[in-house]
């Protein structure tokens, strides 16, 4: 094939044969697998041999690609973490109160 490109996570490529645009999500050198995400959101794993057979060109992130969707997922996780933190703080306060009560309740010398 005319253009050899190494798979680089985070980079966008266009298959010149079928004009599909995809992003490399990860490269597992040990397993020799490359994880791709297509413009429509589909995810696929291919092996290095298949990658080498592709006629690819580097391209820009597609217009309208919602990389903010990934950010929104992170925000959701952050919100969940905040909720967990609030719950943990309340529980810690209850534990502190229980420890104080337990410590005095066991003493006979006051």
NULO-112881 format. One line per field, with one value per residue (C-alpha): residue number from 1; residue in three letters; x, y, z. Coordinates in nm, 4 decimals, decimal comma, always signed. Example, Ala and Ser with C-alpha at 12.3 -4.5 7.8 and 13.67 -1.06 7.14 Angstrom:
BEGIN
nr = [1 2] $
rest = [ALA SER] $
east = [+1,2300 +1,3670] $
north = [-0,4500 -0,1060] $
up = [+0,7800 +0,7140] $
# end
This chain:
BEGIN
nr = [1 2 3 4 5 6 7 8 9 10 11 12 13 14 15 16 17 18 19 20 21 22 23 24 25 26 27 28 29 30 31 32 33 34 35 36 37 38 39 40 41 42 43 44 45 46 47 48 49 50 51 52 53 54 55 56 57 58 59 60 61 62 63 64 65 66 67 68 69 70 71 72 73 74 75 76 77 78 79 80 81 82 83 84 85 86 87 88 89 90 91 92 93 94 95 96 97 98 99 100 101 102 103 104 105 106 107 108 109 110] $
rest = [UNK UNK UNK UNK UNK UNK UNK UNK UNK UNK UNK UNK UNK UNK UNK UNK UNK UNK UNK UNK UNK UNK UNK UNK UNK UNK UNK UNK UNK UNK UNK UNK UNK UNK UNK UNK UNK UNK UNK UNK UNK UNK UNK UNK UNK UNK UNK UNK UNK UNK UNK UNK UNK UNK UNK UNK UNK UNK UNK UNK UNK UNK UNK UNK UNK UNK UNK UNK UNK UNK UNK UNK UNK UNK UNK UNK UNK UNK UNK UNK UNK UNK UNK UNK UNK UNK UNK UNK UNK UNK UNK UNK UNK UNK UNK UNK UNK UNK UNK UNK UNK UNK UNK UNK UNK UNK UNK UNK UNK UNK] $
east = [+0,0000 +0,1070 +0,0975 +0,2345 +0,1324 +0,1983 -0,1096 -0,0937 -0,3577 -0,5602 -0,4851 -0,7505 -0,7077 -0,9046 -0,9197 -0,8708 -1,0348 -1,3746 -1,3363 -1,4135 -1,2732 -1,1629 -0,9582 -0,7041 -0,8098 -0,5315 -0,2454 -0,1652 +0,1798 +0,1898 -0,1365 -0,0681 -0,4163 -0,5296 -0,8587 -1,0388 -1,3429 -1,5259 -1,6927 -2,0340 -1,9116 -1,8612 -1,5525 -1,3470 -1,0219 -0,7919 -0,4547 -0,1292 -0,1432 -0,4833 -0,3559 -0,0620 -0,2998 -0,5014 -0,4351 -0,4545 -0,4013 -0,3808 -0,6773 -0,8253 -1,0933 -1,4247 -1,6386 -1,9198 -1,7317 -1,8378 -1,5188 -1,7140 -1,9161 -1,6071 -1,5813 -1,9480 -1,8820 -1,5949 -1,8214 -2,0783 -1,8092 -1,6960 -2,0541 -2,0800 -1,7524 -1,8851 -2,1954 -1,9796 -1,7602 -2,0644 -2,1884 -1,8455 -1,8175 -2,1543 -2,0552 -1,7215 -1,9001 -2,1321 -1,8337 -1,6613 -1,9717 -2,0075 -1,6455 -1,6858 -2,0043 -1,8533 -1,5450 -1,7380 -2,0066 -1,7525 -1,5974 -1,7132 -1,4828 -1,6495] $
north = [+0,0000 +0,3545 +0,5051 +0,3382 +0,4927 +0,3536 +0,3424 +0,6247 +0,6463 +0,9655 +1,0170 +1,0132 +0,8178 +0,7827 +0,4573 +0,5607 +0,2403 +0,2934 +0,6538 +0,5568 +0,7827 +0,6401 +0,7185 +0,4859 +0,4344 +0,2040 -0,0090 -0,3341 -0,4287 -0,7538 -0,8841 -0,7051 -0,5494 -0,2003 -0,0649 +0,1735 +0,3947 +0,4931 +0,8255 +0,6702 +0,5522 +0,1839 +0,0268 -0,2481 -0,4304 -0,5247 -0,6947 -0,5442 -0,7492 -0,6022 -0,2529 -0,2958 -0,3889 -0,0665 +0,2276 +0,5079 +0,8780 +1,0886 +1,3219 +1,5785 +1,5042 +1,4953 +1,8060 +1,7517 +1,4762 +1,5053 +1,4753 +1,6659 +1,3443 +1,1940 +1,5023 +1,4679 +1,1090 +1,2345 +1,5037 +1,2389 +1,0410 +1,3518 +1,4170 +1,0593 +1,0994 +1,4143 +1,2274 +0,9473 +1,1973 +1,3552 +1,0155 +0,9168 +1,2430 +1,1828 +0,8295 +0,9441 +1,1926 +0,9184 +0,6917 +0,9658 +1,0179 +0,6436 +0,6140 +0,8952 +0,7431 +0,3957 +0,5196 +0,6852 +0,4198 +0,1507 +0,3464 +0,2951 +0,5459 +0,8840] $
up = [+0,0000 -0,0621 +0,2867 +0,5963 +0,9260 +1,2677 +1,4894 +1,7438 +2,0196 +1,9920 +1,6201 +1,3487 +1,0250 +0,7042 +0,5161 +0,1538 +0,0286 +0,1914 +0,3148 +0,6741 +0,9438 +1,2776 +1,5832 +1,7403 +2,1018 +2,2143 +2,0943 +2,2745 +2,1516 +2,3494 +2,2036 +1,8731 +1,8767 +1,7861 +1,9188 +1,6828 +1,7210 +1,4071 +1,3477 +1,4207 +1,7626 +1,6765 +1,8333 +1,6727 +1,7411 +1,4565 +1,4520 +1,3247 +1,0054 +0,9174 +1,0029 +0,7631 +0,4802 +0,5167 +0,2862 +0,5424 +0,5608 +0,8747 +0,9063 +1,1417 +1,3972 +1,2085 +1,2272 +1,4727 +1,6523 +2,0091 +2,2061 +2,4706 +2,5080 +2,6695 +2,8916 +2,9881 +3,0972 +3,3111 +3,4583 +3,5456 +3,7222 +3,9053 +4,0171 +4,1405 +4,3260 +4,4921 +4,6044 +4,7418 +4,9230 +5,0893 +5,1963 +5,3301 +5,5256 +5,6941 +5,7801 +5,9235 +6,1496 +6,2746 +6,3404 +6,5406 +6,7546 +6,8149 +6,9222 +7,1750 +7,3168 +7,3343 +7,5137 +7,7990 +7,8261 +7,9152 +8,2055 +8,5631 +8,7354 +8,6855] $
# end
